[in-house]
Amino acid sequence: MDIQEFIREQVNAHPVVLFMKGTPQFPQCGFSATVIQVLKQSGLTKVAAFNVLESEDLRQGVKEYANWPTIPQLYIKGEFVGGCDIIKELFESGELQQLLAEADPEGAAPQA
C-alpha cells in the first residue's frame, strides 16, 4: 500500500483524524500542542492521531495529500479542515465544536 492510499484509508475510516508532530499525550511542536488543546476544549474525547515524525514518507505524503504545506492537519469526516490557525479560528467561532459533534456525537460534546 502506498502512502497516499494509507492516508486516504485513515481519513475515511475515522470520524476525526489528526496528523501531528508527536502524540496527543506528548506533542512535539507548539502547533500540534495547540490543536490538541483546542480539540480537548471542544469536548473531543477520541481522535485518530498519527505522528508524522515516525515516517518521512508519512510526513511528506500528508502535505501532498491535502496540498497543504504544514503540519498539524485535521480531517473531520474524511474532509481536510485545516492547520493550527484555521482550527483556532473555527474553535473561536464555535464552528469546530459543531463539526466535531456532527462527525462523532459520542466523541465530541458541543460547548454551551
C-alpha positions in Angstrom: 0.0 0.0 0.0 1.4 3.4 -0.9 1.4 6.3 1.5 -1.4 8.2 -0.3 -3.6 5.1 -0.1 -2.8 4.7 3.6 -3.7 8.4 4.3 -6.9 8.1 2.3 -7.9 4.9 4.2 -7.2 6.6 7.6 -9.1 9.8 7.0 -12.1 7.8 5.7 -12.0 5.2 8.5 -12.2 7.5 11.5 -14.5 10.4 12.2 -11.6 12.7 13.4 -8.0 12.3 12.2 -5.1 14.4 13.2 -1.6 14.2 11.5 0.7 15.8 14.0 4.2 16.1 15.3 4.3 13.8 18.4 1.3 12.2 20.0 -1.7 13.7 21.8 0.0 12.8 25.1 3.4 14.2 24.1 3.1 16.8 21.2 6.5 17.7 19.8 5.7 21.1 18.4 3.8 24.1 19.7 1.3 24.0 16.8 0.4 20.3 17.4 0.1 21.0 21.1 -2.3 23.9 20.4 -4.5 21.8 18.2 -4.7 19.0 20.8 -5.6 21.6 23.5 -8.3 23.1 21.2 -9.8 19.6 20.5 -9.9 18.8 24.2 -11.6 22.2 24.9 -14.1 21.3 22.2 -15.1 18.2 24.2 -13.4 15.7 21.8 -12.6 12.5 23.7 -11.1 10.5 20.9 -9.0 11.3 17.8 -7.1 9.0 15.5 -3.7 10.7 15.7 -0.7 9.9 13.6 2.8 11.0 14.4 4.5 12.3 11.2 7.9 12.3 12.9 7.9 8.5 12.8 7.9 8.3 9.0 9.3 10.7 6.4 7.0 9.2 3.8 4.0 10.0 6.0 5.3 13.5 6.7 5.7 14.3 3.0 2.6 12.3 2.0 0.3 14.2 4.2 1.5 17.5 2.8 0.9 16.2 -0.8 -2.5 14.6 0.1 -4.0 17.8 1.3 -1.9 20.1 -0.9 -1.1 21.9 2.4 2.5 22.6 3.4 2.3 22.5 7.2 1.6 20.1 10.0 -0.6 19.5 12.0 -3.5 18.7 9.7 -7.0 17.9 10.9 -9.6 15.9 9.0 -13.2 15.5 10.0 -15.5 13.0 8.3 -12.9 12.5 5.5 -12.5 16.2 4.7 -9.4 18.3 5.3 -10.3 21.1 7.7 -7.0 22.9 8.1 -4.0 23.5 10.3 -3.4 25.2 13.6 -4.6 28.8 12.7 -7.7 27.6 11.0 -8.6 25.2 13.8 -8.2 28.0 16.4 -10.5 30.3 14.3 -13.1 27.6 13.9 -13.0 27.0 17.6 -13.4 30.7 18.5 -16.4 31.0 16.2 -18.0 27.8 17.5 -17.9 26.0 14.1 -15.3 23.5 15.2 -17.5 22.2 18.1 -20.4 21.8 15.7 -18.3 19.9 13.1 -16.9 17.6 15.8 -20.4 16.9 17.2 -21.8 16.1 13.8 -18.8 13.9 13.0 -18.9 11.8 16.2 -21.7 12.7 18.6 -20.3 10.3 21.2 -16.7 11.7 21.0 -17.4 15.4 20.9 -19.7 17.3 23.2 -20.7 20.8 22.0 -19.9 23.5 24.4 -22.7 25.7 25.7 
